[in-house]
């Protein structure tokens, strides 16, 4: 069985972890003994060469030239095996990435690219315990999304097309170097406890994502 997800780094309260994650997950069950080495070879081959049912999403993810890091996890016993490949696009050298008293500070340098940062989209998710049956059926089976759209953090003078507008009092960029500061209080007041995912958008796509757990 194969599945694809777009995920974000989680964090402890009051800190942010940075990188854009996408992951491929594949697993296999058997009524008899599974040889883990052979099973891993089969799963990887299927993701690369027999992925039409997933619109070749696994293959595209594996071959995505923007990925520059990968973490690989394997869990197995005698009758089942699960493989996870968590790819990362890590293109920012951070000077500061913090949240203190609800204020987010993003200061760093873009690596190997120069883009104009347009907005920081804010999404919300309230994690709940799920059973195995729930995980195997829609809407939880087969993927992960960023959660409910909350609004955007934007430079002064701009407004979000929907949701909450958070005006950043500091929004500067000089070539590849940038600094952005904004307060998440309005988002926290609207949705309460949970995970808030921040997407740093350029003119073309989002550069990377960050997640923060808010707990009153």
PEKAMO-V946069 format. One record per residue. RES is the residue in three letters. SS is DSSP state (a for helix, b for strand, c for the rest). PHI is phi in radians with two decimals (NA if undefined). BURIAL is 1 if it has 24 or more other ideal C-beta (glycine too) atoms within 12 Angstrom, else 0. Layout:
# PEKAMO-V946069
RES/SS/PHI/BURIAL  RES/SS/PHI/BURIAL
This chain:
# PEKAMO-V946069
UNK/c/NA/1  UNK/b/-2.11/1  UNK/b/-2.63/1  UNK/b/-2.20/1  UNK/b/-2.50/1  UNK/b/-1.88/1  UNK/b/-2.22/1  UNK/b/-2.32/1  UNK/c/-1.19/1  UNK/c/-1.59/1  UNK/c/-2.62/1  UNK/c/-1.38/0  UNK/c/-1.05/0  UNK/c/1.54/0  UNK/b/-2.33/0  UNK/c/-2.15/1  UNK/b/-2.02/1  UNK/b/-2.06/1  UNK/c/2.80/1  UNK/b/-1.71/1  UNK/b/-1.93/1  UNK/b/-2.37/1  UNK/b/-2.32/1  UNK/b/-1.93/1  UNK/b/-2.21/1  UNK/b/-2.46/1  UNK/b/-2.54/1  UNK/b/-2.50/1  UNK/b/-2.08/0  UNK/c/-2.64/0  UNK/c/-1.38/0  UNK/c/-2.06/0  UNK/c/-1.27/0  UNK/c/-1.88/1  UNK/c/-1.48/0  UNK/a/-1.05/0  UNK/a/-1.13/0  UNK/a/-1.13/0  UNK/a/-1.11/1  UNK/a/-1.11/1  UNK/a/-1.10/0  UNK/a/-1.14/1  UNK/a/-1.11/1  UNK/a/-1.15/1  UNK/a/-1.08/0  UNK/a/-1.11/1  UNK/a/-1.14/1  UNK/a/-1.56/1  UNK/a/-2.17/0  UNK/c/-2.44/0  UNK/c/-2.06/1  UNK/a/-1.07/0  UNK/a/-1.12/0  UNK/a/-1.95/1  UNK/c/0.96/0  UNK/c/1.04/0  UNK/a/-1.11/1  UNK/a/-1.15/1  UNK/a/-1.06/1  UNK/a/-1.07/0  UNK/a/-1.14/1  UNK/a/-1.09/1  UNK/a/-1.59/0  UNK/c/-1.06/1  UNK/c/-1.24/0  UNK/c/-1.36/1  UNK/c/-1.20/1  UNK/c/-2.18/0  UNK/b/-2.54/0  UNK/b/-2.60/0  UNK/b/-2.00/0  UNK/b/-2.12/0  UNK/b/-2.13/0  UNK/b/-2.32/0  UNK/b/-2.28/0  UNK/b/-2.75/1  UNK/c/-2.35/0  UNK/c/-1.31/0  UNK/c/-2.18/0  UNK/b/-2.61/0  UNK/b/-2.58/1  UNK/b/-2.31/1  UNK/b/-2.09/1  UNK/b/-2.20/1  UNK/b/-2.05/1  UNK/b/-1.84/1  UNK/b/-1.56/1  UNK/b/-2.27/1  UNK/b/-1.90/1  UNK/c/-1.99/1  UNK/c/-2.17/1  UNK/b/-2.20/1  UNK/b/-1.65/0  UNK/b/-1.58/1  UNK/b/-1.57/0  UNK/b/-2.52/0  UNK/b/-2.52/1  UNK/b/-2.48/1  UNK/b/-2.34/1  UNK/b/-2.46/0  UNK/c/0.91/0  UNK/c/1.29/0  UNK/b/-1.63/1  UNK/b/-1.63/1  UNK/b/-2.11/1  UNK/b/-2.11/1  UNK/b/-2.43/1  UNK/b/-3.03/1  UNK/b/-2.26/0  UNK/b/-1.27/1  UNK/c/-1.74/0  UNK/c/1.10/0  UNK/c/-2.80/0  UNK/c/-2.32/0  UNK/c/-2.29/0  UNK/c/-1.60/0  UNK/b/-1.42/1  UNK/b/-1.78/1  UNK/b/-2.88/1  UNK/b/-2.10/1  UNK/b/-1.37/1  UNK/b/-2.08/1  UNK/b/-2.18/1  UNK/b/-2.28/1  UNK/b/-2.50/1  UNK/c/-1.92/0  UNK/c/-1.07/0  UNK/c/-2.31/0  UNK/c/-1.12/0  UNK/c/-2.17/0  UNK/c/-1.43/0  UNK/a/-1.05/0  UNK/a/-1.09/0  UNK/a/-1.13/0  UNK/a/-1.15/0  UNK/c/-1.59/0  UNK/c/-2.35/0  UNK/c/-1.05/0  UNK/c/-1.57/0  UNK/c/-1.56/0  UNK/c/-1.27/0  UNK/c/1.58/0  UNK/c/3.03/0  UNK/c/-2.57/1  UNK/c/-2.08/0  UNK/c/-1.35/1  UNK/c/1.69/1  UNK/b/-1.26/0  UNK/b/-1.22/0  UNK/b/-1.73/1  UNK/b/2.82/1  UNK/b/-2.45/1  UNK/b/-1.63/1  UNK/b/-2.44/1  UNK/c/-1.14/1  UNK/c/-1.00/0  UNK/c/1.68/0  UNK/c/-1.96/0  UNK/c/-2.26/0  UNK/c/-1.24/1  UNK/c/-1.18/0  UNK/c/-2.75/0  UNK/c/1.28/0  UNK/b/-1.48/1  UNK/b/-1.73/1  UNK/b/-1.90/1  UNK/b/-1.47/1  UNK/c/-1.43/1  UNK/c/-1.21/0  UNK/b/-2.17/0  UNK/b/-2.64/1  UNK/b/-2.26/0  UNK/b/-2.58/1  UNK/b/-2.28/0  UNK/c/1.14/0  UNK/c/-1.54/0  UNK/b/-1.63/0  UNK/b/-2.57/1  UNK/b/-2.54/1  UNK/b/-2.34/1  UNK/b/-2.35/1  UNK/b/-2.75/1  UNK/b/-1.82/1  UNK/c/-1.58/1  UNK/a/-0.98/0  UNK/a/-1.10/0  UNK/a/-1.19/1  UNK/a/-1.09/1  UNK/a/-1.15/0  UNK/a/-1.35/0  UNK/a/-2.12/1  UNK/c/1.38/0  UNK/c/-1.14/0  UNK/b/2.59/1  UNK/b/-1.77/1  UNK/b/-1.94/1  UNK/b/-1.82/1  UNK/b/-1.89/1  UNK/b/-1.93/1  UNK/b/-1.53/1  UNK/b/-1.69/1  UNK/b/-1.70/1  UNK/c/-1.22/0  UNK/c/-1.85/0  UNK/c/-2.78/0  UNK/b/-1.46/1  UNK/b/-1.32/1  UNK/b/-2.95/1  UNK/b/-2.27/1  UNK/b/-2.48/1  UNK/b/-2.18/1  UNK/b/-2.33/1  UNK/b/-1.64/1  UNK/b/-1.79/1  UNK/c/-2.33/0  UNK/c/-1.16/0
